[in-house]
Amino acid sequence: MVESAPPGPGHLLRLRREGSSEALAAALTTRGEQLTARTRAMLSGAGRLDDYLGCGGE
């Protein structure tokens, strides 16, 4: 799966300065969802690696 690069901090600052509060809220919601998905994928991968290595939480 190929993801596009998330907007940088400048994008959110520009939205805050020039855009509507609804656009800023939508951008923040989208970014939060992206971060949550990435975090869940990393945790899932870490669990699989733990299983593969047979660490068993030790």
C-alpha positions in Angstrom: 0.0 0.0 0.0 1.4 3.4 -1.0 0.4 6.4 1.1 0.8 10.0 0.1 3.0 12.1 2.3 0.9 13.8 5.0 0.7 17.6 4.9 3.5 19.2 6.9 3.1 21.5 9.8 3.0 24.5 7.5 -0.1 23.1 5.9 -2.0 23.1 9.2 -0.7 26.6 10.1 -1.8 27.9 6.7 -5.2 26.4 7.2 -5.5 27.9 10.6 -4.5 31.3 9.3 -6.4 31.4 6.0 -9.0 28.6 6.1 -12.2 28.0 7.9 -12.3 26.4 11.3 -14.2 23.5 9.6 -11.4 22.9 7.2 -8.8 22.9 10.0 -10.9 20.5 12.1 -11.3 18.2 9.1 -7.5 18.3 8.5 -6.8 17.5 12.1 -9.3 14.6 12.1 -7.8 13.2 9.0 -4.3 13.5 10.4 -5.3 11.8 13.6 -6.9 8.9 11.7 -3.7 8.5 9.7 -1.5 8.5 12.8 -3.9 6.0 14.5 -3.7 3.6 11.5 0.1 3.9 11.3 0.4 3.2 15.1 -1.9 0.2 14.9 0.1 -1.2 12.0 3.4 -0.8 13.9 2.0 -2.5 17.0 0.7 -5.3 14.9 4.1 -5.7 13.3 5.8 -5.6 16.6 3.5 -8.4 17.9 4.2 -10.5 14.8 7.9 -10.0 15.2 7.7 -11.0 18.9 5.8 -14.2 17.8 8.4 -15.0 15.1 11.3 -14.5 17.4 9.6 -16.6 20.1 10.2 -14.0 22.8 6.9 -14.7 24.5 6.9 -11.4 26.3 10.0 -12.2 28.3 
